[in-house]
Amino acid sequence: MMNKTACPLDCYDSCSIVYENNKIKPDQKHPVTKGFLCPFLNKYEKYERIKKPLFMGKEIEMDEALDILGKKLKEYEKKDSIFYRGSGNLGKMQEVTNLFFSKYGSFLTKGSLCDSAGHHGIVEGRGANLALSPSVVKKSETVILWGRNISVTNSHLMPFLKDKYLIVIDPVKTDIAKRADLFVQIKPRSDFYLALLLSRVAHMEMMEDEEFLEERTENFEDYFDFFRSYLMKDLMNRCGINLNHLGDILYRVKDKKTSILVGGGVQKYNIGSSVLRAIDSFAATLGLFGKEGCGVGFLGDSSYGFAKPFETEAKRVPKAEVDFNRYDFIFIQGANPAVQAPQSKRAREGIKNGFSVYFGLFENETSRLCDLVIPAKNFLEKEDIRLSYSHEYISLMPKLKDVDIGISEYELTCFLSKKFGFEELKSEKEYIDEILKSNSFEEEGFYKSKSYKDIPYKEGFYTDSKKFVFIDELDDDYEDYFAEELEDEDFFLITAKHKNSLNSQFGKDEYLYMPPLLGYSDFDKVKVTTQTGSAVFEARISDRLRGDTLLLYSSNPKANFLTPSISSDEGENAVFNTIARIEKV
């Protein structure tokens, strides 16, 4: 019996697993995850699951829960229903439920709470968002971690950084920043301007790759005029850095094989798409595409080139803008919008007001608000396939154990499709084979994506012209915040990943982190107010923060009381980072 599978959790690494004697063990032979598991996966089966369906807080049997679900779906108007699916499990079969709810007539979501702005910006410049594999990074001489704390979010990449000159650019002095050879602590939301500034100084120092610009890009002159339209002093003020910082960065990338690894936080602004385009444009100025050991890595498009059997036509609303109060019937799968959705206090009210269904593994703030709770099967108990947004390897996820708990997404979709007389689904194997065969090949016992390139973009970009397209304009609603210093009472409020939690899964951190110079102390109660709302937190003083920065972790249950329910200018991404004021209470 095949006993290999992969971690389903939403992170870069996609750990390869051997399941033996009812225990999850690392796959010693996997080329990327190399025989160790992240802390979340090591504890995965220790977290208490939802074992029985619940209706109005009382345990019921699965047959009864499914009967109630079917009746409620027929009771409410389709136009007043929404299907809200998260990415708590990244197996492709989790998407099968789209087939039912789109045919039924519910609203579905579009965009992302996570990465769609950055993805959109990359596609505009490169034509496709290919992953930058660790095997590419391994050949680099200099690695820039731009807003990416890999020791927390991407720990399997750490061995690939051995003997590299490591530069960290981040508003927070993260764990990986403490280990870096060079740490540049920029202002939050200034990543776009830093990329322009680096391009401008690189031009002054004649560091451009003229052959690359001539042969492989189409509008460098427009980009040149664009970055020269900003005064150097103004750009440095916006970033909170000086010429020494710029010199240190450029000295370490000049004539070096350089990889730039970008995190999700840099694009959680209204200009998020432009941020990634600007970082890409800086890299293209130096000719860092299509060469060994070079490139820019974000969250790669894992599905690029693969069949998409669950992609459907449907009425859709941007995920960041969902107002649950507008819907009478709410179905939530593998998500926790009561904590993770922007303006989450409003989300909680809407979930309570409508008839709400939660379908997932673990109890959370959302499940406790829902009228009907249906337990799901976990990744060991159903068939699936996993793609990675960090590397080229594909993992089959066969069913490895039988349980009497829960129902799979495929089983639920089959039940509902039959209940409503919809077309019968293909078998799980047919869907998985369709995805696997559409864009993979087998090599040394592992499946790999055909979209993967040993040297990404060496043979050309994926734009219409096959050339890189530079950014050459920006409309930034927050110009006033960068014309001068922030007002004394204004602070950048940012959110970050915590080492003990995966978004709102597994652990909680309920504190507000503040810089020492503000005069607050640990345990002080602090009210934080934004344009969206306010909340009170217990303070923790941290010397890892700039004097203009406040930090909440994404696992904080009240963090998104403060974030607006709006989408980025392009890419329909959530805008989590904002401006706040504080007062002691």
N, C-alpha and C positions, 0 to 999 in steps of 0.2 A: 504493500500500500504506500502510495506517495505521501510523505509526511512533511514536505516543505510547503511553506506559505510565506506571507509577508504581512508586516504591520499595516493596519488600515488607517492609522492616525494621520491627521493633517499636518505633516511636516516634510521637510526636504528629504529625509534619509531613506524612508521606505525600507525599513530593516528587513533583511531576509531571515526567516525563522525556520528552525527545525522543531517539530512538535513530537516529543517522545515521552511515553509514560505519563501522559496528561500534564506535561510541563512544557512551557515555552522556553526554547533555548536558541542561542544565536547560531547562525549558519557560518561556520568557520571558513567556508570556501568562497563566500561572496566577495567579489572584487572591490566593492565600495564599503559595505557595512562591516566587513572584516572581523566577524566573530564577537561583536559586543552589541548589547541592546541599550537603548536609552532608558532613563529612570521610569518613564511612564509605562513603557512596555513591560519592564521588569515587574511592575506592580499591577498590570492590567487586570488580571483575574482576581486580584485581592479586593477590588472595589465592589461594593454591594450593588447588585443589579436589581432592576425591577423584574420580579419573577411572575407576578400575576397581573392580569388586566384590572383596572380600577374604573368604576363608574360612580361619579359623585362621591369619591373617597372610599368606596366600599369594593372589596375584592369580588371579582366575578370570573366566570370561565371564558376562555377564548371564543368559543362559539357564540356566547351571549354578547361579547364585546363586538364581534364582527357583525352580528345581527343589528345591534344598536347603530353601528357606523353606517351600515347600508340604509337603515330607515332614516337616519338624520340627513344623509346625502340626498334622499328623495324628498325630504321635508322642506329643505331650504332652496331658495332661488339660486341657480348656478352662478348668476352674475354677482351674487352677494357672497361668494365663497373664494377662499384663497388657499393655495398650496404653497407652503413655505418650507423649502428643503435646505438644510445646512450641509456642511462638509465634515461632520464629525467622523465619518467613514469615507475614505476616498476610493473604495472599490467601485469599479464602473457599474456594477449591477445595482448600486444604490440609486441610480438614475432611472431605473425601470418604471418607477411610480409616475414619472412624467407622462408615460403613455396613457395611463388611466385619466389623470386629472386634466390633461389637455383635451381628451375626447369628451370628458364629462362637461367641461366648459368653465372650470375654475380659472381665476387669475393665477398665473405663475410669476416668479420673479425673474429679473435679469440684472446683470451687473454683479457686484460683489461687495462684501464687507472687508475684503482682504487685499486683492491685488489687481483688480481689473483696470485701474487707471494706469499703473505702470506698464501693464501688458499692452494697453492701447498705445502708449507712447512709443514703446519698442517696435510695435508693428508698423507704426507710421514711418519710422526711420529705416528699419531693416526689412520690413515686409513679413517677417515671421519671428516669433520669439522662441528661439531654440535654447535649450538648456546648455549651460556651460559645465560640462562634466568635471568631476574631481580629477579625472585623468589629464585634462587640460591644465588645471590649476597646478597639478604636480610638477609640470614642466616650467612653471613661471619662476621668475627670479624675485619679483616684487608682487605682493598681493595687497590690494587696498580693500579693506572692509568698510564699506560706506553705509553707515546706519544698520549694520548687520552684526549681531552678537552671536557668532556661530557656536560658541561654547554652550549656549542655551538652546538655540534653535536648530543647529546643524552640526551636532557634535562629531558625527562620523567624518566630517571634513578636516578635523583637527590634524590627523596624521599626515594629510596631504600638504600641510603648511610647513612641515619640517624644513629648516634651513632657508626659508624665505625671509626677505625683508618685509616686515608686516607693518602696514600703515592703517590706523583706525581713524575714521572721520565720524564723529557722533556728538550730539549734544550732551550725552551722558557718559561718564567714565565707567564703562561696563567692565565686566570681568575680563573680556578679551582685550579691552583697551589697556588694562593694567599690564598685560603681557606684551603689548605692541612695542616695536622699535620706535615708532613715532605715533603720537596721539594728537589729533587736532580737534579741539572741542568747539565746534561751530554753534552759532545760534540755531535754535529750531526753525524750521521752514526756510532756511537759507541755502539749501542744497542746490537749488537751481542757479542761484547767483554765484555760488562757489564754482560750479562747473563752467560758467561763463568766464569767471575770473581766471581760472586755471588755463582755459583756452587762450585768453588774451595774453597772459604772461608767457605761455608756451610760444605764441606767435612772436612776442618781443625777443624771446631767446632763440628764435629760429629752430624750434623743435618739431615743427610740422613735418609730416611725412609727405613730401611734395609729390612723389610718384603715386602714392596711394590716393591722395586728394585728386590728382589729375585723372587717374584711370578708374577709380572705384567709387567716386562720389559725384553728385551732380550739381550741388549748389553751395559750394564752400564760400564763394564770394558773398552770397547773401548772409551766411552765418557770420562771416568776417565783419560785415557792416553792422550786423545786429549786436555782436558782443562789444564792438567799439562804440556803440551808441550809449553805453553806460560809462560813467566816470570811474576810474580805478578806485578813488577814495570812497566813492559811494558804494561800490561793490564790497570793498573790505569792511565798511561800516555795517552793511547788511549782514555780512557773515560773522562779524565779531572776531576777525583775525587780522594778521599783519603780513607784510611782505616776507618775513622770515618763515612763516608757516608755508607760504606758497613755494618759496625757494626750496625748503626741505622736501616737500612732496615731489616737485618736478625734478630735483636732483636725483631722487631715488627711482624715478621712472624713465629718465632719459637713457635711451639706447638699451633698456632692459625689457625682457619679456615680462609683461605686466597683465595681471588679471584684476578686474574690479568687480567685487561681489557686493551687490546692493540689496539692502533689506527692505521690508515692506513699509516701514514707518516713514520713509522719505516721501512717499507718494500718497499719504493719507491727509492730503490738503486739496483744496479746490483746484490747484494747478498740478496735481499729482502726475498727470500724463506728461506734462511739459518737463517735469523734473527728470524723468527717465530719458526723455529725448535729449535733454541738455547733457546728462552724464554720458549718454551714448555719443553725443556730438563731440564732447571733449575727447573721448576715446578714439573716435574716428579722426580727429585732428592729428593725433599721434600715430594713426595707422594701426590701431590695436585690434583689428579684426582680420580674420583669415590668415593668421600667423601662429606658429607653434607657441604654446604657453601664454597666449594673449586672448583677451575678450572681456565682455561685460556679462555677468551672470545675475539674473533676477530670479523670479519664480518662472521657470520655463513652461511653455505650453505643452504639457504632457500628452495632450490628445492630438497634437499636430500630425497630420497624415493618417490618422487612424479612422476607421469607420465609426460613425456616431449613430447607432441604432435607436437611441433614446432622445434624439434631438427632434423636437416637435414644434408645430405651429400652435401658438397659444396667445391669449391676451396676457400681457406681462406688465409688471410695475417694477421700477428699480428697487432692489432689495433695501438700499439705504433709506428709501422714502416710504416704506410700507407703513400705513396707518391701520392697525388692526381694528380700530373703532369703525372702519367703513364696512366691515364684513360680518355677516351673521354666522357663517360657518368657517372655521379656521382649522386647517390640518397642518401640523408642524412635524417635520421629520428630521431627526438627527441634528437639532439646533436648539439654542437656548436664547431666543430673542429677548427674554425678560432681563437678561444681563448684557448680551452682546449687541443688540440692535441699538442704533443711535436713538436718542430720546427714549430710553428704555422705560422710563416711568410711564410714558404714554402707551408704550407697547404692553406693559403689564395691565393697564386699565382696559385696553382693547381685547386682550386675551380673556380677561374675566367677563367682559360684557357679551361676547359672542359665544356660540357653542364651539368649544375648542377641543381638539384632539391632539395628543402628544404621542408620537411613535418613536421610540428610542430605547436605549439600553439602560441609562442611569437616571435616577431621580435628580432633578435640578430645579431651579427657580421657576422655569417654565412648566415643567410637568406638574408642579404643585398647584398651578393656577388652572389647569385644564380639567374639563368635565369628564373626558374619557381618555384613559391612558392605556396604550397597547404596547407591551414589551416586544422588542425586536430580538432577533438572533444575533450573536456576535460573529466575528469573522471566521472563527473556527467551525461554525455550525451551518455554513451555507457555501455555495459555490460563488466564486468571484474572480476578478482579474484586477491587478493593480499596476498602474503606470506611475512614473516618478517625474516630478517637476525639477529634479536636481541632477539626475543621471539617466543613462540610456537603457538601464535594465528593466525588464518587464517581469512581473511575478504572477504566476498562476496561484489562485487561492482556493484549493479544493476543500470540500467539506471533510473535516477531520474528526468530528465527534457528533454524537446524537444526544439531544436533550429534549425535555418536555417543556422547556421554557420558550416563550415567544414565537414569532412568526417572521419569516424573511420578507424583504421588500418584494421579491419575485412572487412569493406565495400570496402576499396581500394583494398585489396587482392582479394576479390570476383570479382571485376570489371576487374582487370588485368588478373586473371586466366581465366575468360570467354573470354576476348579479345584475349588471346593467345591459347585458346582451351585446357587449362589444366584441370585436374580433378576437379570436383566441390568440394568445401569445405564442411565440416560438419557444422552444425549450431553452433552459439556461445554457446548455452546452452550445446550442446554435448561436446564441448571442455572443458568448465568450469566444467561440471559434471565429466568428465574424470579425470581432475586434482584433484578436490575436493575428489572424492571417492577413489582415488588411495592410499591416505595416511593420512586420517583424521578421526576424530571421534567428536561427539558432546557432550559437557559437560556444564551444567548450562547455556545453551543458547549461547554458543560460540563453534566454530569449532577450534580444536587443531590438531597439527601435531602428527602423530603416532611416528615420529622419536624423538620427545621430550622425555627426561628422567628427572625425578625429581632430580636424581643425575647422570649427564652424565658420561658415561664410567664405571659405577659401575659394570656392567655385562661383561665388557671386551672392548678392543679396536677393531677397525674394520680392522686392518691389517691382513695379512694371518695367522700370529701366534697368533692373538688375544692379543698380547702384544705391549707395547709402544716401539718404535724404536728411540734410541738416535741419534743425529747428531754426527759424528766422523771425519769430515774432512771439509775443506773450502779452496777454491781457490779464493783469493781476489785480484783483479787487482789493488786495491788502497792501497796495503801494504805500499808503500812509504810515503803516507800521514800520517801514524800512527807510522812510525819508529821514527820520531822526530816531533817537532811542525811544523805546517804549515809554509811555507815561509811568511815573513812579508806582502807580497802583496796578498796572497791567503786567501780566505774566503770561509766558507761553505755557500752556497746559498740554502735556504729551502723555501718550500711553505706550507701554512697552510689554514685551513678553517676560514672564517670570519663570525662573528656573524650576519652580515646583508646580507649574500648571501649564496646560495647553489651552490657551484662551480661558474659558470658564470651566474646563474639565480638570478634575483631580484635586486641585488645591485652590485656596483663596488667599489673597493679600488685600486687606481692607484699609490700608494706611495711605495717607497723602505724604509723599516725600518732598521735602523742602530744603533749600540751601541754607547753610548756617547764618549767613549775613543778615537774614531777615529778622533775627532776634527772637524767633520762636524756639520752643523746647520740645523734646520728645513728650508725647502724651497730651500736648495741648489740643483742644478741640478747635478746629478751624472750619469756617464756612467758606466754600468755594462757589463763586457765582460766574456764570457765563451768560451769553445771550439766550441760551436755551433753558437754563434752570439753575438750581442751586442744590447743594448737599453738604452735610457736615461730616468731616473725617477726623480721625485721630492722627496727629502729626508724627512723623519720624524725620529727624534731621539727617541729611546726607551730604557729605562733602564731594560726592560724585556729580553734583548738579551745578550748572552755571547759576549765577545770581538772579537771572531773569526766567528761570525755568522751574516748573512744578511737574511732578511725575506721579501718575497713577498706573498700576499694572492692569493689564486687560482682564485679569481674574477678579478685580475689585467689583463687587456687586452693584456699587453705585456710580462707577466711573462714567457710564453712559447716560446717567441722568443729565449730564452736562454737555453732551455732544449733539450737534444739530442733525435733524433728519433731512439731509440734503445729499445730493450726489456731486461728485467732482465735475469739473467743466467738460471733461471728455472721459469716456470709459465707464461711467456710471458706478463709481466707487464711493464707499462711505468716506466722509470727511471727519475723522475722529479727533485730530489735533486742533486746538482752538486757543482763544485768548480768554484769560480768567482774571478775576479779582478775588482777594481774600480778606477775611477779617476774623479776629479771634472771638470765640463765643464762650 
